[in-house]
Amino acid sequence: MADEWKKTLSVYVNEQNQDEVDYRTPSGGTVVTDVDYLLRRGERKRKLEGWYRGRGAAPLRCETRAKLVREIENRAGEIEVDLQLSRKIYYEKGGARHQEERIERQRLTLQRDGSGWIVSRVEQPVPERHPAMVLPRPEEAGGTGGRQTSPRPYLNREVLGGSSARSVAYRREEAVLYADRWWDSFNPEFAAFEVDCTNYISQCLFAGGAPINYTGKRESGWWYKGYVGKQEAWSYSWSVANALERHLSRSDSGLRAELLERPEQLQLGDVIIYDWDGNGAYQHSTIVTAFDAGGMPLVNAHTTPSKHRYWDYRDSYAWSENTVYRFFHIADRF
């Protein structure tokens, strides 16, 4: 049958699901023959087991839904597929049950093996690890729906055009509500970025009442207008993790933050920014949306869409032993 390879794909997804919570060697073997991947998988399972133990947590179960995004048959008769894996991971800590969600992508190559199929190659993209400056493609703006049109410029007349003498409270709960509403999709009123983590965080801060500081210069202020014609019109601090880190570190008006020493000092609506290599180039941003039973922050993010993910990201393929974190407490009033 033409779709016999999909049975192997189904077995692979079941293996992926089990690997998130069960770190033993599979008794029934595996459909994967990619040795490099198997070595990486074994090492990751070892680290995950120690990671949960170090947190005083225990994984309970995982639910994984797979979506076939693309499939092609190459000249060698192999099937190449892009796979989207939507996971719900349940774990226990301090007598409380927690749920985390995230969406990942993989690219697989399947080959015939006698009368069946095997997975001969597994490619795991690491979108959280990206160059310091990544801008959206205009044709991808507007979200994941069928239409690929540029969104209307998002012009909030109450905040564009300079700061106000009126003090404004940061509405942390509203920032969190926005983060939970859009963690796995794109608000069509804003441009959608291929690397969208900081654009998403900026939207959350804005939803919480953080005031726009419109300078008209991309390298200064914190602002967003959308597209003016085909030209991007937003500050780098709105869309790039490294630039947002600099802005939060230095700003003394408008959107401001205090740099904290420890994650447990953070509150809802605060921000964590990540430097995976420890070289001063920050590449990823998250927002605090909940806390676990031990009072440690759980975060939401884009790029790899995540909801209530444990703050340290040691389960991310981007994480390294050199990772540096910046913990920003957003000002209570602007």
N, C-alpha and C positions, 0 to 999 in steps of 0.2 A: 504494500500500500504506500501511496505517496507520502503520507504523513506519519510513517512509523517512527521517524526521528523524534516526533513530539512526545512519544512515550518515554524516551530517554530524557528529554527535557523535563518532563514531569517528575521523574525520579531525581534528577539533579536539584530541582526546586525543593523537593522534600528533604534532600540532604542539607541544602542551605538552611532550611528552617530548623532542622535538628541541631545543626552546628552552633546556633546562637545560644543554646541553653544546655546542650549535652556535649561535654568535652572528651568523652571516651572515643577510642578508635571504633569506627563503625564495624559491627560484627559481620554485616553482609557485604562488605567491600564497597566499591564506589564505581560510578560510571565515568569518572574523570581519569584520563591518562596523562594530563599535563603535570609533569613532575615538579616543575617550578611552583605551580599553583598549589600542589599538594603539600610541598614544604612550607609555603607561606601559610596555608590553612592550618597546618599543625602548630606552627609557631603562634598564630593568632589565637587559636583555641587555648593554648597554654597561658597566654597573656590575659585572655578574658577570664579564665578561671581564677587567676591571682588577683585580677582587678576587682571582681565581685567580692572575693574574700577580704581584700584590703578595705573595702567600703563597708564591710559588715552586712553585705546583701547576698541574696541567693536567687538565681534565676529560676523561674517557675515554668514558663512555657513561651513559645513564640508562635505567632500566626503570620504566615507569609502568603501574600497574593501576588501572582506573577502576571505581567502583561507583556505580550509579545509586541514590541514596538516596530521591529523591522526584521524581515527575513529575506535572504537571497541565496541562490545556489551558484557557487563559483565554478570556474572551468574544470576544477578537479573533482567536481561532484560533491563537494562539501557544502554543508548548510551553515551560513553565518547568520547569527541572530543577535539583535539588540534586545535585552531583557530588562524590564523595570520590576523591581522587587519592593513591594510595600509591606513593611513589617510592623507588627505590634508585639512588643516584648513586655512580658509581665515578670516582675520580680518582687521579692519580699525584703523589707528592711525594718527592723525595730518593731515587728508585729504589724506593720502597715504594708498594704499591697500597692505597688506602683505600676503605672503603664507608660511606656515610652513608644513613640512612633517615629519612623523615618522611611525615606524612599531612596533607593539606590539603583544604579544602573550597572549592567555588565554586558560585555560582548563575548559571545561564545562561538566556537567553531565545532561542528559535529561532523564526524566521519563514519562511513560504513565500517562495520566490523563483523565480517561474516554475514549472518542473516540479521544482525542488529546494528545498533549505532552506539558510538561512544562520544564523549566530550573531549576533544583533543587539545583544546586551548581555551583558557579563561582569561579575559582581560578585565581588570578592575580599574575603571577610571577613578581618579582622586580629584574631583572638581574643587574641593576646598583648598588644595595646594595649587596656586595659580600665579601668574606674573603679577607684579605690584599694580599694574595699570591695565585693566580690562574694561573696554566700553561695549555697550550692547550693539547688536546688529539691528539696524532700523527695520529690516524685514521681519525680525522676530519680536518686535515690540507689540505689546498688547495682550500677552498671556499665552495660554496653551490651547485656546480654542481654534476653531477651523479658520477664522479670518486672520490674516496677517497684515494688519493695518496699523499705522502709527496712532497712538492714543492722542486724545486732545490734550493740550497743555493743561496742567492742573494748577490753576491760578486762584489762590485763596486771597481775596482782596483785603481781608482783615489783617493779614500778617505780612504780605509782600510790601516792599518799599520802605523798610527801615524799622527800627525798634520802637516800641511804645513805652511811654512812661508808666503805664499801668502794669503792676506786678501780676503775673499769671502763674497759677499753681500747675505743677506737673501732675497730671491725672494718671497715676501709675496703673490703676485698674483698667482704664480705657486703653492704654498702651498694650497691656496684656491681652485684653479682649480682641484687639486688632491682630496681635501676633497669632492668637489661636484661630482667628477667622481665616487668615491668609497663609498659614504655614505651608500648606500643600498646593497652593495655587497663586495666581497673580491678580492683583487688583487692576482691572482694565483701565483705570484712570491714570495709571503710571506706566512708564516704559518698563518692559520686562528684559532683564539682563541675562546673558548666558551665565555669568558669575554674578549672582543676584544678592549675596548675603548682606552687603552693606546697604544697598538700595532698600531692601526689606526692613532692616533695622531702622534706617532713617524714617521710613514710613510709619513704623511703630512709634518712634519718638514724637513725630509730628502729630499722630493720632492722640497722643497723650498730652498735647498742648505745647510742645517745644516750639519756640517762635523761629520763623524763617529770618535769617540774616542775609538779605539779598545785596550782594556787592556788584553783581554783573561780571565778576571775574571768577573763572573756574577754580583758580588756585586759592581763593579766599572766601570767607563766610561759610554759611551752610544753607543751601537753597536749592530749589527745584522749580523749573518752569515747563519741562517736557521738551518737545522738539519745536524749534522755530524754523519752519521749512524742513530741511533734512539735517539741520545742525542741532547737536545735542546742547541743551541749555540747562545745566545743573552743575553745582560745584563738585569738585573731586571729593570733598568731604562727605557729600551725600552718597556717593556711589563706590568709593574705594576704601578698603579697611585701613590701609596705611595712612591715608589722608584724614579719615575720621579719628584715628588714634591721635594724630597730631593736633587736630582741632580740639578734641576733648581735653588734651593735656595742657593746652595753652589758652583757650578761650576764657575771657573774663567778663563777657556779656552775652546775652542771648542764650543759646544752648551751651550750658556749662556742666562740668562734672568734677568730682573729687576723686583722686586716685587712691584706692584702698590697698591694703596689704594682703588681705585674706578673703577668699570667696564667701565665707560664712558671714562677712560683714555686709554683703550686698542685700538689696531689697528688690521687690518686684519692680520691673521696668528698668532696672540697671543693665549695664552692658559689659560684656567680656570680649576682648579682642585678642587674637591669637597670632603669635609668631612661631611657626612650626620649626624653624631652623635656628632660632636664637641669634639671628644676625641683625636684628633691628628692623626687618621688613615684615610688617604685619599683613596677614593674608586672609583672615577670617574674622567675622563678627557674629555675636549671638546676643539675645536679650533674655533676661531672667523672667520666667513665667510661672514658676512654682518652686517648691522646696520639698526635699525628701524627708523621711521621718527623723533623720539626724540633723536637719536644718541646713543641709547643703543645697546650693541652687541647682535647679533644672532649667534648661534653656530651650528656646526655639531658634530655628535658623532656616535660611534658604541655601541654595546651591546644591547641597544635599539636604532636601527638606526634612526637618526634624522638629518634633514636638515633645517637650518635657524630657529632653535628653540630659544625661548627667554632664555637669559643667566641664569636666576635665578633658573630655573627648579622647580618652585613651583607647576607646573602641574604634576610633577613626583611622582609616588608612593614611591620613595625613599626619597623624601625631608622631613625634619622635622624642627621644630622650632629651633633646635640646629645646623642646617647646617652652616658650615664655608667654605668660598671661598678663594682661592688663585689666584690672578690675576697676570699673568706673561707676561711681555712685552719681547718678544724674541729680542735678540740683532740684530741691523740692519746689522752688519758685524761680521764675525767670524774670 
